[in-house]
């Protein structure tokens, strides 16, 4: 019960609170939300480190989840706002740097564990690192779409703007595509690790190497995306990457040994890496003056993201891991179809 609360409560709170933060960030200076989010993250980390019961820890996690959305989500949106038509290239660089965090955070926790400290020390170190980042955020000027001046009387209110976004089919289609990108991320890593362990009777070392191959492929794909976008349009690159991902993924599933599985995983990561930057760039492009609204509307698909792991887990239990992995082909196939349908020849 306590474990479920630690994961469920923060998710529910963030699902309700974050959209309002994002909508307000389109009307007021972004620096309030980004800097405030960093401060709240640090405070929540300290509270989590000092928590003596699961209720306090769950409350601290809820605050931290909302703060991450305000600081990280709006920081990305602000960078996209200032990038003009180079949204995908900006998000690709953001994603590439995010891989550093994906690798650095577990390495930090491993170092803390090896040193003989517990999870509380991990939160304490996180709060110290965030303190440094807070000082940097106050030193660097942050520009956003909001204004400290009075709002235009003719502009729609927060709720009215959200209702307008809900009627934008193009925006919702690309937000759905962006949500699908989670399939070949953490969910894929878990299922692929189980597949390597159970179907090949491979050791933990092979599982780790397979995940490392996926991350390496992601990094290569993100690095190459910048060059590819200099020669072709975003939609064309997206269609090619999604089609290549589907083919590479099918080849990976047919790999007969852990060695071939590891080798085949690299092109899967290479083609999958650019999908999120390209799909999310199209979502931002649908509402170029309202990136906060785009982030708020993306929460419509949060229940889908929460339900998918449970659904795939049930499929894996009933029909096997290979069947659950086959379902993940939905991501590149659906994104490829959407990109082809949206592409308009010059």
Backbone torsions as a table, in degrees:
resi	resn	phi	psi	omega
1	UNK	NA	-45.7	-179.7
2	UNK	-63.1	-41.2	179.4
3	UNK	-63.2	-44.0	178.7
4	UNK	-61.5	-40.2	-180.0
5	UNK	-63.6	-39.1	-177.5
6	UNK	-63.9	-29.6	-179.1
7	UNK	-98.5	-32.5	-174.9
8	UNK	-79.4	-46.2	-176.6
9	UNK	-60.0	-50.1	178.9
10	UNK	-59.7	-37.5	179.6
11	UNK	-64.6	-42.0	179.5
12	UNK	-66.6	-44.2	-179.8
13	UNK	-62.1	-45.2	179.7
14	UNK	-64.4	-38.2	179.7
15	UNK	-60.9	-35.2	-178.0
16	UNK	-85.5	-41.1	-170.8
17	UNK	-85.0	-42.9	-172.5
18	UNK	-55.9	-44.3	-179.6
19	UNK	-56.1	-36.9	179.2
20	UNK	-67.7	-38.9	177.0
21	UNK	-61.8	-43.0	-178.3
22	UNK	-66.9	-41.4	179.4
23	UNK	-65.3	-41.7	178.6
24	UNK	-67.0	-28.4	-179.1
25	UNK	-69.0	-15.2	174.5
26	UNK	-82.7	-9.7	-174.5
27	UNK	-116.9	-15.5	-179.3
28	UNK	-130.5	162.0	-175.7
29	UNK	-55.6	131.7	-178.1
30	UNK	-62.2	-32.0	-175.4
31	UNK	-60.5	-29.1	177.1
32	UNK	-60.9	-43.6	-174.1
33	UNK	-77.8	-41.3	-177.8
34	UNK	-68.7	-50.1	179.8
35	UNK	-67.9	-40.4	177.1
36	UNK	-63.5	-37.2	177.5
37	UNK	-63.9	-40.7	178.1
38	UNK	-64.0	-41.8	178.0
39	UNK	-62.8	-43.5	180.0
40	UNK	-65.2	-37.0	176.8
41	UNK	-61.7	-44.5	179.7
42	UNK	-64.6	-44.4	-179.6
43	UNK	-64.4	-40.5	179.2
44	UNK	-66.4	-35.5	178.0
45	UNK	-65.2	-40.7	177.5
46	UNK	-64.7	-42.9	179.3
47	UNK	-63.2	-39.8	178.8
48	UNK	-66.0	-39.1	179.5
49	UNK	-65.1	-29.9	-177.8
50	UNK	-96.4	-3.5	-174.9
51	UNK	-62.5	137.4	180.0
52	UNK	-111.7	-5.5	176.2
53	UNK	-146.2	160.2	-175.4
54	UNK	-63.8	-25.0	-179.3
55	UNK	-67.7	-44.0	178.2
56	UNK	-65.8	-41.1	179.6
57	UNK	-64.3	-40.8	178.2
58	UNK	-64.1	-40.6	178.5
59	UNK	-64.5	-41.6	178.3
60	UNK	-63.7	-40.6	178.6
61	UNK	-65.6	-37.6	178.8
62	UNK	-62.4	-45.0	177.5
63	UNK	-62.3	-41.1	-177.3
64	UNK	-66.9	-40.1	179.5
65	UNK	-61.6	-45.4	178.9
66	UNK	-64.6	-38.4	-179.9
67	UNK	-66.8	-37.3	177.0
68	UNK	-62.3	-42.0	177.9
69	UNK	-61.7	-43.4	-179.2
70	UNK	-66.9	-45.0	-175.7
71	UNK	-78.0	-54.8	-174.3
72	UNK	-77.3	-48.3	-178.3
73	UNK	-61.2	-45.5	-178.9
74	UNK	-74.5	-26.4	174.4
75	UNK	-64.8	-43.9	176.7
76	UNK	-62.5	-45.4	-179.5
77	UNK	-60.8	-38.5	179.7
78	UNK	-66.7	-40.3	176.0
79	UNK	-63.2	-40.4	179.0
80	UNK	-64.9	-40.6	178.9
81	UNK	-58.4	-35.9	-177.6
82	UNK	-89.8	3.3	-175.8
83	UNK	-97.5	-2.7	-179.8
84	UNK	64.2	-126.9	-179.7
85	UNK	-88.3	7.0	-179.4
86	UNK	-101.3	38.6	-176.5
87	UNK	-61.5	-47.4	-176.3
88	UNK	-63.2	-39.2	179.3
89	UNK	-66.2	-36.9	178.3
90	UNK	-66.7	-45.5	-179.5
91	UNK	-68.7	-31.7	176.6
92	UNK	-63.8	-42.6	177.6
93	UNK	-66.8	-37.8	176.1
94	UNK	-60.4	-46.5	-178.2
95	UNK	-65.3	-36.8	179.1
96	UNK	-64.3	-42.2	176.9
97	UNK	-68.6	-29.7	178.4
98	UNK	-64.8	-30.0	177.3
99	UNK	-61.9	-32.0	177.3
100	UNK	-62.0	-42.0	177.4
101	UNK	-67.3	-38.1	179.1
102	UNK	-61.7	-32.4	178.9
103	UNK	-89.5	-35.8	-175.8
104	UNK	-71.4	-38.0	-178.0
105	UNK	-63.1	-50.3	176.9
106	UNK	-62.4	-35.4	178.5
107	UNK	-64.3	-38.9	178.2
108	UNK	-64.6	-44.1	179.3
109	UNK	-64.7	-38.2	177.8
110	UNK	-63.5	-41.6	179.2
111	UNK	-64.2	-39.1	177.7
112	UNK	-63.4	-42.1	179.9
113	UNK	-66.8	-41.9	179.6
114	UNK	-63.2	-35.0	179.6
115	UNK	-74.1	-7.4	176.5
116	UNK	93.5	12.1	-179.9
117	UNK	-99.6	162.0	-179.2
118	UNK	-98.2	-169.6	-176.7
119	UNK	-66.3	-26.0	178.7
120	UNK	-62.0	-38.0	178.2
121	UNK	-64.8	-34.6	176.6
122	UNK	-60.5	-43.5	176.8
123	UNK	-65.3	-39.0	-179.2
124	UNK	-63.9	-42.6	178.4
125	UNK	-64.7	-40.1	178.7
126	UNK	-60.8	-41.7	179.6
127	UNK	-65.4	-36.0	178.4
128	UNK	-67.3	-42.5	177.9
129	UNK	-64.6	-38.3	178.6
130	UNK	-66.3	-32.8	177.9
131	UNK	-61.4	-40.1	176.8
132	UNK	-64.1	-41.5	-178.4
133	UNK	-68.2	-33.5	177.1
134	UNK	-62.5	-44.2	178.5
135	UNK	-61.9	-39.8	178.2
136	UNK	-65.5	-40.4	-178.9
137	UNK	-66.0	-30.9	178.1
138	UNK	-78.6	-22.6	-179.8
139	UNK	-83.5	-34.9	-178.2
140	UNK	-88.9	129.7	177.9
141	UNK	-68.4	139.2	-179.5
142	UNK	-120.2	118.6	177.6
143	UNK	-102.4	145.9	179.2
144	UNK	-144.0	-174.9	-177.5
145	UNK	-84.9	-15.5	-179.2
146	UNK	-76.5	175.1	-179.6
147	UNK	-145.5	146.4	176.9
148	UNK	-80.6	-8.6	179.1
149	UNK	-80.4	167.6	178.9
150	UNK	-61.1	146.1	-179.4
151	UNK	-72.6	153.0	175.7
152	UNK	-64.9	128.1	-176.7
153	UNK	-64.5	-23.2	-177.9
154	UNK	-87.8	-9.3	-179.0
155	UNK	-75.1	145.0	-178.8
156	UNK	-68.0	154.2	177.5
157	UNK	-71.3	178.2	-176.7
158	UNK	-61.3	-49.6	-178.0
159	UNK	-67.6	-39.8	179.4
160	UNK	-63.1	-41.0	178.5
161	UNK	-63.3	-39.2	179.3
162	UNK	-65.4	-39.3	178.4
163	UNK	-65.1	-37.5	177.3
164	UNK	-62.7	-41.9	179.8
165	UNK	-63.5	-35.7	-179.4
166	UNK	-65.6	-20.9	177.6
167	UNK	-91.0	-0.4	-179.3
168	UNK	-89.3	99.3	-175.6
169	UNK	-65.4	-36.1	179.7
170	UNK	-64.4	-43.6	177.9
171	UNK	-60.9	-47.7	-177.7
172	UNK	-64.3	-36.1	179.4
173	UNK	-63.7	-43.0	-179.0
174	UNK	-75.0	-30.2	174.3
175	UNK	-67.8	-35.9	175.2
176	UNK	-64.5	-42.2	177.7
177	UNK	-62.8	-40.5	177.9
178	UNK	-63.0	-40.8	178.1
179	UNK	-63.7	-34.9	179.2
180	UNK	-64.5	-24.7	-178.5
181	UNK	-62.5	-16.3	176.6
182	UNK	-68.8	-20.7	-176.7
183	UNK	-62.6	-42.4	-178.7
184	UNK	-97.5	37.2	177.1
185	UNK	-121.7	-119.4	-177.1
186	UNK	-60.5	-38.9	-179.2
187	UNK	-61.9	-43.8	179.8
188	UNK	-64.4	-39.5	-179.7
189	UNK	-60.0	-43.6	-179.5
190	UNK	-64.4	-50.5	-177.8
191	UNK	-66.2	-38.2	179.4
192	UNK	-65.1	-39.0	178.4
193	UNK	-63.3	-42.7	177.9
194	UNK	-64.6	-40.1	178.7
195	UNK	-60.8	-46.8	180.0
196	UNK	-63.9	-39.7	-178.9
197	UNK	-70.2	-47.3	-172.8
198	UNK	-84.1	-44.5	-174.4
199	UNK	-81.0	-25.0	179.3
200	UNK	-111.7	-2.1	-176.1
201	UNK	50.7	40.0	-176.5
202	UNK	-89.0	160.2	-178.0
203	UNK	-80.0	173.1	177.3
204	UNK	-62.7	-28.7	178.8
205	UNK	-63.9	-40.3	177.8
206	UNK	-66.9	-38.8	177.6
207	UNK	-60.8	-46.6	179.6
208	UNK	-62.3	-42.3	-179.1
209	UNK	-65.0	-36.7	179.7
210	UNK	-66.2	-43.0	177.4
211	UNK	-64.4	-40.4	178.5
212	UNK	-62.6	-37.0	178.8
213	UNK	-64.9	-39.3	177.9
214	UNK	-63.2	-46.0	-179.0
215	UNK	-64.8	-39.9	177.9
216	UNK	-63.2	-41.3	177.1
217	UNK	-63.3	-41.5	176.3
218	UNK	-57.2	-45.9	-178.3
219	UNK	-62.6	-42.6	179.2
220	UNK	-64.0	-44.5	-179.4
221	UNK	-62.6	-41.6	179.0
222	UNK	-67.1	-37.1	179.1
223	UNK	-68.1	-36.8	-179.3
224	UNK	-77.9	-21.2	-177.0
225	UNK	-60.3	-41.4	-179.3
226	UNK	-56.9	-43.2	179.5
227	UNK	-69.8	-38.5	-178.0
228	UNK	-65.0	-35.8	-177.8
229	UNK	-72.7	-12.4	174.9
230	UNK	-78.0	-16.5	-175.6
231	UNK	-112.0	-18.5	-176.6
232	UNK	-145.6	163.3	-179.9
233	UNK	-72.5	161.7	-178.7
234	UNK	-61.9	-42.8	-177.8
235	UNK	-66.6	-37.6	179.5
236	UNK	-67.2	-44.9	178.5
237	UNK	-62.9	-38.7	179.4
238	UNK	-63.9	-44.5	179.8
239	UNK	-62.5	-42.2	-179.6
240	UNK	-67.0	-43.3	-179.6
241	UNK	-64.4	-41.8	-179.4
242	UNK	-67.1	-42.3	177.7
243	UNK	-63.8	-43.5	178.0
244	UNK	-62.9	-36.1	179.4
245	UNK	-65.6	-41.7	179.6
246	UNK	-62.4	-43.3	-179.8
247	UNK	-66.8	-46.7	-179.4
248	UNK	-63.6	-36.9	-179.7
249	UNK	-66.9	-43.3	177.7
250	UNK	-61.3	-39.9	178.2
251	UNK	-65.1	-38.9	178.5
252	UNK	-63.2	-40.3	-179.4
253	UNK	-65.6	-24.7	-179.7
254	UNK	-90.2	0.3	-179.1
255	UNK	-59.4	131.6	-174.2
256	UNK	-88.5	-7.9	-175.4
257	UNK	-149.7	163.4	178.8
258	UNK	-62.1	-32.0	178.4
259	UNK	-65.3	-48.6	179.2
260	UNK	-66.3	-33.1	176.6
261	UNK	-63.2	-41.5	178.8
262	UNK	-64.2	-45.9	-178.8
263	UNK	-64.6	-43.2	-177.5
264	UNK	-70.6	-18.6	-178.9
265	UNK	-70.9	-27.4	-177.0
266	UNK	-62.4	-50.7	177.6
267	UNK	-65.6	-27.2	175.0
268	UNK	-62.4	-48.8	178.3
269	UNK	-64.3	-39.1	-179.2
270	UNK	-59.9	-42.8	-178.9
271	UNK	-81.9	-28.9	-178.5
272	UNK	-77.5	-32.4	-177.2
273	UNK	-53.0	-45.9	-177.2
274	UNK	-74.9	-10.4	-172.8
275	UNK	-64.6	-45.8	-179.3
276	UNK	-63.9	-49.9	179.3
277	UNK	-58.1	-40.2	-177.2
278	UNK	-71.8	-42.2	-179.3
279	UNK	-68.9	-44.6	-179.5
280	UNK	-67.9	-31.0	176.6
281	UNK	-63.1	-37.8	178.0
282	UNK	-67.3	-35.3	177.4
283	UNK	-65.4	-45.4	177.6
284	UNK	-62.8	-37.5	-178.7
285	UNK	-66.2	-25.2	179.4
286	UNK	-68.5	-27.0	178.1
287	UNK	-135.6	70.7	-171.7
288	UNK	-62.9	-21.8	-177.9
289	UNK	-100.8	3.3	-173.7
290	UNK	-141.1	62.7	-178.0
291	UNK	-66.4	-31.2	176.5
292	UNK	-64.9	-38.8	177.4
293	UNK	-64.2	-37.6	177.6
294	UNK	-61.1	-44.5	178.4
295	UNK	-63.7	-39.2	179.3
296	UNK	-64.9	-44.0	-179.4
297	UNK	-65.7	-26.9	179.7
298	UNK	-63.8	-20.2	179.7
299	UNK	-71.2	-11.9	174.3
300	UNK	-60.9	-26.5	-177.3
301	UNK	-100.7	5.8	176.2
302	UNK	-61.0	-43.4	176.4
303	UNK	-58.3	-35.1	177.3
304	UNK	-63.5	-43.9	179.5
305	UNK	-64.2	-32.5	178.4
306	UNK	-75.9	-31.6	-175.8
307	UNK	-82.6	-31.3	-174.7
308	UNK	-57.2	-46.9	179.8
309	UNK	-58.6	-38.8	178.7
310	UNK	-67.5	-41.4	179.0
311	UNK	-64.0	-44.9	179.1
312	UNK	-66.9	-34.8	176.2
313	UNK	-63.2	-41.0	177.9
314	UNK	-64.8	-40.1	177.8
315	UNK	-63.8	-42.0	179.2
316	UNK	-63.0	-38.2	179.2
317	UNK	-68.6	-38.9	-175.1
318	UNK	-84.3	-40.8	-172.7
319	UNK	-118.0	-8.1	179.6
320	UNK	107.8	159.8	-177.0
321	UNK	-65.5	-36.6	-178.7
322	UNK	-61.3	-38.6	179.3
323	UNK	-67.2	-42.9	178.0
324	UNK	-61.9	-40.7	177.8
325	UNK	-64.1	-36.0	179.6
326	UNK	-63.4	-32.0	179.2
327	UNK	-63.0	-30.4	-178.1
328	UNK	-65.5	-15.5	175.3
329	UNK	-62.1	-16.6	178.9
330	UNK	-56.7	-36.1	-176.5
331	UNK	-60.8	-63.1	-176.2
332	UNK	-64.6	-34.1	-179.1
333	UNK	-66.1	-47.7	-178.9
334	UNK	-64.6	-40.9	-179.7
335	UNK	-67.5	-38.5	178.0
336	UNK	-62.5	-45.0	179.7
337	UNK	-62.4	-44.2	-179.8
338	UNK	-63.7	-42.4	-179.4
339	UNK	-63.8	-40.7	179.8
340	UNK	-66.3	-41.0	-179.3
341	UNK	-68.3	-32.5	-178.0
342	UNK	-85.2	-18.9	-176.2
343	UNK	-69.4	130.7	178.3
344	UNK	-119.7	119.0	179.8
345	UNK	-58.5	142.6	-179.9
346	UNK	-70.8	NA	NA
